[in-house]
Amino acid sequence: MVGGICLADEGSGAVAPSQRFTMTEQTASSINFDVPKLLRLLKGIDRLPEGATGALVFTSKDGAQGTVLLEDNRVCWAVASNMEHRLTDILRHESDPPLPPETFEEIYQECYRDHIPLGETLVERGMVTPEGLWHGLLKHSTEAICMLAAACSLSPVWATNRQRRYDAQFTFSTPELLSCAGSFGFEDEATEAQQILREITPSEAVGLAYLADASHELPLAHIAAEDWDCDDLVELGKWAREALLEGEDDEETVGVVESVNGPTLRRAWQTGPLIYVRFVGSQERVG
């Protein structure tokens, strides 16, 4: 089990130790994915019935090729058939310095043999922080979803699971998955952006960060945007880039948008290669 999900669960797309891990050296930055296809899949997840709990199974003529598990409309695990060994590689590198492969394999074998949670065991023994476990599971699920979305030959089938819950320790919204995908290849920038957003975003406000490069559509980081549609997050980045470009030498631009709760200000500014967008209430001073 990792994060409360049993790796040996039928239909989970998980595999036993003898079958694991051919992707050890692959990094997230090497994953190719199509943004429109990724958005289409994430939109499909968001459109599942309220409280959806079950599995989105991707199949080809050769059988099951991947699975996305959901609990209450949030992703709790995703895996593609070519991701053997990827999770352990990710979790190893959530430790600083990375855990030696032999040490990790020993723990994995122990957890598999005794049917105990791998992620929680790593945290209890101080080998991975809770934040590292959360990030590792998010990264793995995001990589899987990117690969499944890009595979044109796969047909997803939704299988409701009303009999039991997965009781996952961590679950992820589609905006969290989108931002994680946006960080692939730009991990340092995403880390910096997330830290700045934490420092500048007031309680209950929304903050996002994008690359200024218009060819990179996805957000890198966000604060409190879990309820947003992924399409809207991409469009917000386009607005920020265009508004800043129209401002020529201006360092920031401020726009006004209407919301159900009255006027809400959105502020965009650029720092180096990063563009930040922050939504603030009408009573908060901007600038």
C-alpha positions in Angstrom: 0.0 0.0 0.0 1.1 3.6 -0.7 -0.9 6.5 0.7 -3.6 4.0 1.9 -4.0 2.4 -1.6 -3.0 -1.3 -1.7 -0.6 -1.8 -4.6 -1.9 -5.3 -5.1 -5.6 -4.2 -5.4 -7.3 -5.9 -8.3 -7.8 -3.4 -11.1 -5.5 -0.8 -9.6 -2.9 -1.2 -12.3 -0.3 -2.1 -9.6 2.2 -4.9 -9.9 4.2 -7.3 -7.7 7.9 -6.8 -7.0 9.0 -9.3 -9.7 7.2 -7.3 -12.3 8.3 -3.8 -11.3 10.3 -1.0 -12.6 11.6 -0.4 -16.1 11.2 3.4 -15.9 13.7 4.0 -13.1 15.8 6.6 -15.0 12.9 8.4 -16.7 12.3 11.9 -15.5 9.1 13.8 -15.6 10.6 16.3 -18.0 11.0 13.6 -20.6 7.3 12.8 -20.7 5.6 14.1 -23.8 1.9 15.0 -23.5 -0.6 16.9 -25.5 -2.2 19.8 -23.6 -5.6 19.6 -25.3 -5.8 15.9 -24.7 -4.7 16.3 -21.1 -7.4 19.0 -20.6 -10.0 16.7 -22.2 -9.2 13.9 -19.8 -9.2 16.2 -16.8 -12.5 17.7 -17.9 -13.9 14.2 -18.2 -12.9 13.4 -14.7 -14.6 16.6 -13.5 -17.8 15.7 -15.3 -18.2 12.3 -13.5 -21.3 12.2 -11.2 -21.1 13.9 -7.8 -19.3 11.7 -5.3 -17.9 9.5 -8.0 -15.8 6.7 -6.5 -14.3 4.0 -8.7 -11.9 3.3 -11.5 -11.3 4.9 -14.9 -9.8 1.9 -16.8 -7.9 2.5 -20.0 -7.8 -0.5 -22.4 -6.5 -1.4 -25.8 -6.8 -4.5 -27.9 -4.1 -6.0 -25.7 -6.0 -5.5 -22.5 -5.8 -3.0 -19.6 -3.1 -0.3 -20.1 -3.7 1.9 -17.1 -6.1 3.0 -14.3 -7.1 6.2 -12.6 -8.7 5.6 -9.2 -11.1 8.3 -7.8 -12.7 8.9 -4.5 -15.4 11.5 -4.2 -14.4 13.0 -7.6 -10.7 13.3 -6.6 -7.9 11.3 -8.0 -6.2 9.1 -5.4 -4.0 6.9 -7.6 -3.1 6.6 -11.3 -0.8 4.3 -13.1 0.1 3.4 -16.7 1.4 0.0 -17.8 4.8 1.3 -18.7 5.5 2.9 -15.3 7.0 -0.1 -13.6 9.4 1.0 -10.8 8.5 4.7 -11.3 6.9 5.2 -7.9 9.8 3.9 -5.9 12.2 6.0 -8.0 10.1 9.1 -7.3 9.8 8.4 -3.6 13.5 7.6 -3.3 14.3 11.1 -4.6 11.9 12.8 -2.2 14.6 12.2 0.4 17.7 14.4 0.6 20.0 12.8 -0.3 18.1 10.2 -2.2 17.7 6.8 -0.4 20.0 4.1 -1.7 18.2 1.7 -4.0 19.1 -1.3 -1.8 17.7 0.4 1.3 14.5 1.3 -0.5 14.1 -2.2 -2.0 14.5 -3.8 1.5 11.7 -1.6 2.8 9.5 -2.2 -0.2 9.9 -6.0 0.1 9.1 -5.8 3.8 5.9 -3.7 3.2 4.8 -6.0 0.3 5.4 -9.1 2.4 3.6 -7.9 5.5 0.9 -5.9 3.7 1.7 -2.6 5.4 1.6 0.8 3.8 4.9 1.7 2.0 4.4 5.5 2.1 3.4 5.7 5.8 6.3 3.4 6.7 8.7 5.7 5.0 7.3 8.6 6.8 7.3 6.8 10.2 10.9 6.0 9.8 11.9 9.5 8.9 13.0 8.6 5.4 10.4 10.7 3.6 8.4 13.7 5.0 4.6 13.8 4.8 5.0 16.6 2.2 7.4 14.4 0.2 5.0 11.5 0.2 2.1 13.8 -0.9 4.3 15.3 -3.7 5.6 11.8 -4.8 2.1 10.4 -5.1 0.9 13.6 -6.9 3.8 13.4 -9.3 3.3 9.7 -10.1 -0.5 10.1 -10.7 0.2 13.2 -12.9 2.8 11.4 -15.0 0.4 8.5 -15.5 -2.5 10.7 -16.5 -0.4 12.6 -19.0 0.7 9.4 -20.6 -2.8 7.9 -20.7 -4.2 11.1 -22.1 -1.6 11.1 -24.9 -2.3 7.5 -25.9 -4.9 7.9 -28.7 -5.5 4.2 -29.0 -6.7 3.7 -25.4 -10.4 3.7 -24.6 -11.4 4.7 -21.0 -14.2 2.9 -19.3 -15.7 4.1 -16.0 -16.3 1.4 -13.3 -18.2 2.6 -10.3 -17.1 1.2 -6.9 -20.0 1.6 -4.5 -19.1 -1.4 -2.3 -16.0 0.0 -0.6 -13.9 3.1 -0.4 -10.2 3.3 -1.1 -9.6 5.4 2.1 -6.6 7.0 0.4 -4.5 9.2 2.7 -4.1 11.8 -0.1 -6.4 12.7 -3.0 -5.8 15.3 -5.7 -8.0 17.8 -7.6 -7.7 18.2 -11.3 -6.1 21.7 -10.9 -3.4 20.1 -8.7 -2.7 17.6 -11.4 -2.7 20.3 -14.0 -0.2 22.4 -12.1 2.0 19.4 -11.5 2.1 18.7 -15.2 2.9 22.3 -15.8 5.9 22.0 -13.5 7.5 19.1 -15.5 10.9 20.3 -16.7 10.6 23.5 -14.6 10.8 22.0 -11.1 13.0 24.8 -9.7 10.8 27.5 -11.1 7.7 25.8 -9.7 9.2 25.4 -6.3 10.2 29.1 -6.3 6.7 30.1 -7.5 4.9 28.0 -4.9 7.0 29.6 -2.1 6.3 33.1 -3.3 2.6 32.4 -3.7 2.4 31.1 -0.1 4.1 34.3 1.1 1.9 36.8 -0.8 -1.5 35.2 -1.1 -3.8 36.2 1.7 -6.2 33.7 3.4 -9.0 32.6 1.1 -7.5 34.4 -1.9 -6.4 32.6 -5.1 -2.9 32.8 -6.5 -1.3 31.2 -9.6 2.0 31.2 -11.4 2.8 30.7 -15.0 5.9 30.9 -17.3 6.0 34.1 -19.3 6.8 31.9 -22.3 3.4 31.7 -24.2 4.3 28.3 -25.5 3.9 26.9 -22.0 0.2 27.1 -21.3 -0.1 25.3 -18.0 0.2 26.9 -14.6 3.3 25.9 -12.6 1.9 26.5 -9.1 -1.3 27.6 -7.4 -2.9 28.5 -4.1 -6.5 27.7 -3.4 -7.5 27.1 -7.0 -8.8 23.5 -6.4 -12.4 24.4 -7.4 -11.5 26.0 -10.7 -12.0 24.4 -14.1 -8.7 23.5 -15.8 -9.7 25.3 -19.0 -10.2 28.5 -17.0 -6.8 28.2 -15.4 -5.2 28.0 -18.9 -7.2 31.0 -20.1 -6.2 33.0 -17.0 -2.6 32.5 -18.0 -3.3 33.7 -21.5 -5.0 36.8 -20.1 -2.1 37.6 -17.9 0.5 37.3 -20.7 -1.6 39.4 -23.1 -2.4 42.0 -20.5 1.3 42.4 -19.5 2.3 42.5 -23.1 -0.2 45.3 -23.9 1.1 47.2 -20.9 4.5 47.3 -22.6 7.0 48.5 -20.0 4.5 48.3 -17.1 5.6 45.9 -14.4 2.1 44.9 -13.5 -1.5 45.1 -14.8 -4.7 45.1 -12.9 -8.0 44.0 -14.3 -11.5 43.8 -12.8 -13.8 40.8 -13.2 -17.3 40.2 -11.9 -18.0 37.3 -9.6 -21.1 36.1 -7.8 -19.8 37.8 -4.6 -19.3 41.2 -6.3 -16.3 42.8 -8.0 -13.1 40.9 -7.6 -9.7 42.3 -8.6 -7.2 40.2 -10.5 -3.6 41.4 -10.4 -0.9 40.1 -12.7 2.8 40.9 -12.6 6.0 39.4 -13.9 9.2 38.6 -12.1 11.9 37.2 -14.3 10.6 34.3 -16.3 7.5 33.9 -14.1 4.1 35.6 -14.2 2.0 35.7 -11.1 -1.8 36.2 -10.9 -3.6 37.0 -7.7 -7.3 37.4 -7.0 -8.2 39.7 -4.2 -11.5 40.9 -2.6 -12.8 44.3 -3.6 -11.8 45.7 -0.2 -8.2 44.8 -0.4 -5.8 47.4 -1.7 -3.9 46.4 -4.9 -0.4 47.8 -5.5 
